[in-house]
Structures are given as C-alpha cells and as structure tokens.
Amino acid sequence: MNTDYIDKYIDELLKEKGFDTSDIKKTERLKSEIESSLSDYIDLAIAKNVPEDKLEEFDDKIENATDKDLNEFILKNVPEVNYVISLALTEFRNIYLKGK
C-alpha cells in the first residue's frame, strides 16, 4: 500500500482524535504504533478473505515468498481486495476514534 497515503491517513486520524502533535518525538512514536496496528489490521482482513482452498498456499507465500510474489498472490486470489482494504481502513478508523 502507498506509504504516502498511509501517512496522510494516520495524520488525519490524529487530527480527528484531537491529538496534540507539538511533541514531535511523541507524535512519531504514536504514528509508528498506529501504522503497525493498522498494518496488522489490514493483513488480518486480507487473510480472512483468502479462499479456503488457497489458505495453505497463502501460508507458504507468507513464510517464503518475496513481497512482490505475495502481493501478486493476494491480487489474484482475494476477491475484491481493494474493497477489503477500504473496509479495513474504515473499520480501523471507527475503532480508533471511538470515544474520542
């Protein structure tokens, strides 16, 4: 996924949450934590949408394939992967902002 998009997405989350970004070190640490959580959330959403008959191959790709090969596998085998990612981004945002 495009890192510029993710950076802007996280900046927007922090702004919507009302986080004070004046402490640069604290902000960068928080952004890193959010990015890691977001990545895990998207990965899980993708994994949940891998067809059952492709799960073994998917596991093998995770362990042994290059990022390029894994991405190609996902694009080929996960139905509507862009929608899955979009939904994961929306769900993550809702969870993060809950109780602002």
C-alpha positions in Angstrom: 0.0 0.0 0.0 1.1 3.5 -0.8 3.1 4.9 2.2 2.2 8.5 1.4 -1.5 7.5 1.6 -0.9 5.7 5.0 1.0 8.7 6.4 -1.8 11.1 5.4 -4.4 8.6 6.8 -2.7 8.4 10.1 -2.2 12.2 10.3 -5.9 12.6 9.7 -6.7 10.1 12.5 -4.6 12.1 14.9 -6.2 15.3 13.9 -9.7 13.8 14.2 -8.8 12.4 17.6 -7.6 15.8 18.7 -4.1 14.7 19.5 -1.6 17.4 20.3 1.2 17.0 17.7 3.5 19.6 19.2 5.8 17.0 20.8 7.4 15.6 17.6 9.1 12.6 19.3 5.9 11.5 21.0 3.9 12.0 17.7 6.4 10.0 15.7 6.3 7.2 18.2 2.5 7.2 18.2 2.3 7.3 14.4 4.7 4.3 14.3 2.5 2.4 16.7 -0.7 3.2 14.7 1.0 2.2 11.5 2.0 -1.1 12.9 -1.6 -1.7 14.3 -3.1 -0.6 11.0 -0.8 -2.9 9.0 -1.8 -5.9 11.2 -5.5 -5.0 10.9 -5.3 -4.9 7.1 -3.3 -8.1 7.0 -5.9 -9.9 9.1 -8.7 -8.6 6.9 -6.9 -9.9 3.8 -6.2 -13.2 5.4 -9.9 -13.6 6.4 -10.8 -13.2 2.7 -8.3 -15.7 1.2 -10.4 -18.6 -0.3 -10.3 -21.7 1.9 -8.7 -23.7 -0.9 -5.8 -21.2 -1.2 -5.0 -20.9 2.6 -2.2 -23.4 2.5 -0.6 -21.7 -0.5 -1.1 -18.3 1.3 0.7 -19.5 4.4 3.5 -20.7 2.3 3.7 -17.4 0.5 3.8 -15.5 3.8 6.7 -17.6 5.0 8.7 -17.9 1.8 7.7 -15.5 -0.9 9.0 -12.1 -1.7 6.7 -9.1 -1.0 6.1 -8.9 -4.8 5.1 -12.5 -5.1 2.8 -12.3 -2.0 1.1 -9.1 -3.4 0.6 -10.8 -6.7 -0.9 -13.8 -5.0 -3.3 -11.6 -3.0 -4.3 -9.6 -6.1 -5.0 -12.8 -7.9 -6.8 -14.7 -5.2 -8.5 -12.4 -2.8 -11.8 -11.3 -4.3 -12.3 -7.5 -4.3 -9.1 -6.9 -2.4 -9.3 -3.2 -2.8 -12.8 -3.2 -1.2 -11.4 -5.5 1.7 -8.6 -3.0 2.3 -11.0 0.0 2.1 -13.4 -1.6 4.6 -10.5 -2.4 6.9 -9.4 1.2 6.8 -12.9 2.4 7.7 -13.3 -0.2 10.5 -9.9 0.7 12.0 -10.8 4.4 11.9 -14.1 3.8 13.6 -12.4 1.7 16.3 -9.6 4.3 16.8 -11.9 7.2 17.1 -14.4 5.5 19.2 -14.9 7.5 22.4 -12.9 10.4 21.0 
